[in-house]
Amino acid sequence: MDLQLTDKVVLVTGGTGGIGSAIVRGYLAEGAKVAFSSTRQEKADALCAELGVGEDRVKGFVADLNSEEDIKNLVEAAKAHFGTINIVVPNAGYEGQALPVQDMTLEIFEKTYALNVYAVMLTMKYAAPTLIENGSGSMVVVASAAAFEPTAGNSAYVSSKYAVAGLTKCVAMELGPLGIHVNYVCPGPVDTPMMLRIEKDFFGDSMTHEEAQAMLAGQYAMDKRYAKPEEVATAVIYLSSPVASHTAGMGMHVDSKVAAAN
């Protein structure tokens, strides 16, 4: 299938992480041009070197996504480099910290929401005018299956993903009439370094990685495993493409767990 992404300009936040780098690679494979953010220049440079394409196809930028000014500058720099922006993928996220509510702190909540909610909103805010000017385009937020599934001891992360799902649905209603389709993907556990940190946070040394994966993915209808970053990237790329332009405000699950209707 031709996803009609050749020469489309994509902005991806958190482009050097496990899911982010898979998204960057996936768009390049579809013929798109990609601007991405990273927390450090050396990480951005390393990914660009691995990709083996020139700055006319991919460009990495350093941005602190906890800073509104940095997010604004990121969007402006991406547009200045490639001339426009057609697709926005707020992907960067933070796993928070697992604690029962009686031990939870406002600091943990604020840190989690800063990246998982506020940075997403600000990326949308500053990119939207360009998409509106173009009269077309898309946004796809990388949310989480946690947007539908509460987990004891994980209130900061889970509630941030509920919040970003609601945010995305609102923006889908705002931008849809202007020709821009907005959706989000909801991966379950994904085979990335972040997932290893989550395992450690929840289980400490009481479980091996294999035991944790067997427990967390044991109810899946298909393979009893975590999703691959490339599988998440495929969902993002499809939802962002013109062929999915009649889909708006949808949260696409990327796991093989058969869930009850929400």
C-alpha positions in Angstrom: 0.0 0.0 0.0 1.2 3.5 -0.9 0.8 5.6 2.3 1.4 8.8 0.3 4.1 10.0 2.6 6.8 10.7 0.0 8.4 14.1 0.8 6.0 14.8 3.7 7.8 16.5 6.6 7.5 14.8 10.0 8.3 16.2 13.4 9.0 13.5 16.0 9.8 14.3 19.7 12.0 11.9 21.6 13.4 10.6 18.3 16.4 8.8 19.7 14.6 6.5 22.2 13.5 2.9 21.4 10.1 3.8 19.9 11.2 7.2 18.6 14.1 5.8 16.6 11.8 3.2 15.1 9.4 5.9 14.1 12.1 8.0 12.5 13.4 4.9 10.5 9.9 4.0 9.5 9.1 7.4 8.0 12.4 7.5 6.2 11.6 4.1 4.7 8.3 5.6 3.4 10.1 8.5 1.7 9.3 11.2 4.2 11.6 13.8 5.6 12.1 13.8 9.4 13.0 16.3 12.0 13.4 14.9 15.5 14.3 16.0 19.0 16.8 14.5 21.4 18.0 15.5 24.8 21.7 15.5 23.8 23.5 16.4 20.6 25.7 13.3 20.6 22.6 11.1 20.6 21.1 13.0 17.7 24.3 12.8 15.8 24.7 9.1 16.4 21.3 8.3 15.1 21.8 10.4 12.0 25.1 8.7 11.3 23.3 5.3 11.6 20.6 6.3 9.3 23.1 7.2 6.5 21.1 9.9 4.8 21.8 13.6 4.5 20.3 16.6 6.2 17.9 17.0 3.3 16.1 13.9 4.6 16.7 13.9 8.4 17.8 16.5 11.0 18.1 16.1 14.7 17.6 19.0 17.2 18.4 19.2 20.9 15.4 20.3 23.0 14.4 20.2 26.6 10.7 19.3 26.3 10.1 20.6 29.8 10.7 24.1 28.4 8.0 25.8 26.5 10.6 28.0 24.8 12.6 25.0 23.7 9.5 23.4 22.2 8.6 26.5 20.3 12.2 26.8 19.0 12.1 23.1 18.0 9.0 23.6 15.9 10.4 26.7 14.3 13.8 25.1 13.6 12.2 22.1 12.0 10.0 24.3 9.8 12.9 26.5 8.9 15.0 23.5 7.9 12.5 21.7 5.8 10.2 24.6 4.8 7.0 23.2 6.4 5.6 20.5 8.7 3.0 18.1 7.6 2.9 15.5 10.4 3.5 15.9 14.1 4.3 12.9 16.4 4.6 13.8 20.1 6.4 10.6 21.2 8.6 11.6 24.1 7.4 10.2 27.4 8.4 9.5 31.0 7.5 6.4 32.9 7.1 8.2 36.3 7.6 6.3 39.5 5.6 3.5 41.0 4.4 4.4 44.5 1.2 3.9 46.5 -0.9 7.1 46.9 0.1 7.6 50.5 3.8 7.8 49.4 3.2 9.8 46.2 4.6 13.3 45.9 3.6 16.3 44.0 7.1 16.5 42.5 6.7 13.0 40.9 3.3 14.0 39.5 4.6 17.3 38.1 7.6 15.7 36.5 5.4 13.0 34.9 2.8 15.4 33.6 5.4 17.8 32.3 6.6 15.4 29.6 3.5 13.2 29.1 0.9 15.9 29.0 2.2 19.5 28.9 5.0 18.9 26.3 2.4 17.1 24.1 0.0 20.1 24.3 2.8 22.6 23.6 4.1 20.6 20.7 0.6 20.6 19.2 0.1 24.3 20.1 3.2 25.5 18.2 2.9 23.1 15.2 -0.8 23.6 14.7 -0.6 27.0 12.9 1.6 25.5 10.1 -0.8 22.5 9.6 -3.8 24.9 9.6 -2.0 27.1 7.0 -1.5 24.0 4.9 -5.1 23.0 5.2 -4.0 19.4 5.8 -1.8 17.2 7.9 -2.0 15.0 11.0 -0.9 14.5 14.5 -0.4 11.1 16.2 0.4 11.0 20.0 2.3 8.0 21.4 0.1 7.5 24.5 -0.2 4.1 26.2 -2.5 1.2 27.0 -2.4 2.8 30.5 -4.9 5.4 29.0 -7.5 2.6 29.4 -6.1 0.4 32.1 -5.6 1.6 35.7 -2.7 0.0 37.6 -2.4 0.0 41.4 0.7 1.9 42.4 1.2 3.7 39.1 -1.2 6.7 39.5 1.2 9.4 38.1 1.9 7.6 34.8 -1.6 6.2 34.3 -3.4 9.4 35.0 -1.0 11.3 32.7 -2.0 8.9 29.9 -5.7 9.3 30.6 -5.1 13.0 30.4 -3.2 12.9 27.1 -5.9 10.7 25.6 -8.5 13.3 26.5 -6.3 16.1 25.2 -5.9 14.4 21.9 -9.6 13.8 21.5 -10.3 17.5 22.1 -7.6 18.5 19.6 -9.0 16.1 17.1 -12.4 17.9 17.3 -10.7 21.3 17.0 -8.5 20.5 14.0 -10.6 18.0 12.2 -12.8 20.7 10.5 -9.6 22.3 9.3 -8.4 19.2 7.4 -6.1 17.8 10.1 -6.7 14.3 11.5 -5.5 13.7 15.1 -5.2 10.3 16.8 -3.1 8.4 19.3 -1.6 5.0 19.7 -1.8 3.0 22.9 1.1 0.4 23.2 1.1 -2.1 25.9 4.6 -3.1 27.2 7.2 -2.5 24.5 10.6 -4.1 24.3 12.7 -1.0 25.1 15.1 0.2 27.8 12.1 2.1 29.3 10.3 -1.1 29.9 13.3 -2.6 31.7 13.2 0.4 34.0 9.5 -0.1 34.6 10.1 -3.8 35.5 12.9 -2.8 37.9 10.6 -0.1 39.5 7.7 -2.5 40.0 9.5 -5.8 40.8 13.0 -4.9 41.9 15.1 -8.1 41.9 12.1 -10.4 42.6 11.6 -11.2 39.0 13.8 -11.7 35.9 13.0 -9.9 32.7 11.7 -13.2 31.3 9.4 -13.7 34.3 8.1 -10.1 34.2 7.4 -10.4 30.5 5.5 -13.7 31.0 3.4 -12.1 33.7 2.7 -8.8 31.9 2.0 -10.3 28.5 0.6 -13.6 29.7 -3.0 -12.7 28.9 -2.4 -11.6 25.3 -4.3 -13.4 22.6 -1.3 -14.0 20.4 2.4 -14.1 21.2 3.1 -13.8 24.9 5.6 -11.1 24.4 6.1 -7.3 24.5 5.5 -5.3 21.4 8.4 -4.5 19.2 9.2 -0.8 18.7 8.7 -1.3 14.9 5.1 -2.5 15.5 4.3 0.7 17.4 6.0 2.8 14.6 3.9 1.1 12.0 0.7 2.1 13.8 1.8 5.6 14.1 2.8 5.9 10.5 -0.4 4.5 9.2 -2.6 6.7 11.4 -0.6 9.8 10.3 -0.9 9.1 6.6 -3.4 10.5 4.1 -4.9 7.0 3.7 -6.2 7.3 7.3 -7.6 10.8 6.9 -11.1 9.7 7.8 -10.0 8.5 11.3 -10.0 11.0 14.1 -9.7 10.9 17.9 -9.0 7.2 17.9 -6.8 5.4 20.4 -5.3 2.4 18.5 -4.1 -0.4 20.8 -0.8 -2.0 19.9 -0.8 -5.2 21.8 -2.7 -8.5 21.4 -4.8 -8.1 24.5 -8.5 -8.4 23.7 -10.1 -5.7 25.8 -13.7 -5.1 26.7 -15.4 -2.1 25.1 -14.4 1.2 26.7 
